[in-house]
Amino acid sequence: MYLIDQDLARSHMAQRMAEADEASRARRLASARRWNRRAARASQRAARANSAVW
């Protein structure tokens, strides 16, 4: 009985760790997309400012 409980606990822990990894990966992806959009907007502003000067 003890081994079954231990296996069940390990299984749950592995599942929680996998969920945490997935959530972390999703947060990193969302953050990267946000930074990418921010960089693209900054690049566009710089291009417009450069063309306005010349």
MOKA-V886409 format. One record per pair of residues at least 12 apart in sequence whose ideal C-beta (glycine too) atoms are under 10 Angstrom apart, sorted by the first residue. I is the first residue (numbers start at 1). GAP is how many residues later the second one is. If there is no record, write none. Layout:
# MOKA-V886409
I;GAP / I;GAP
This chain:
# MOKA-V886409
none
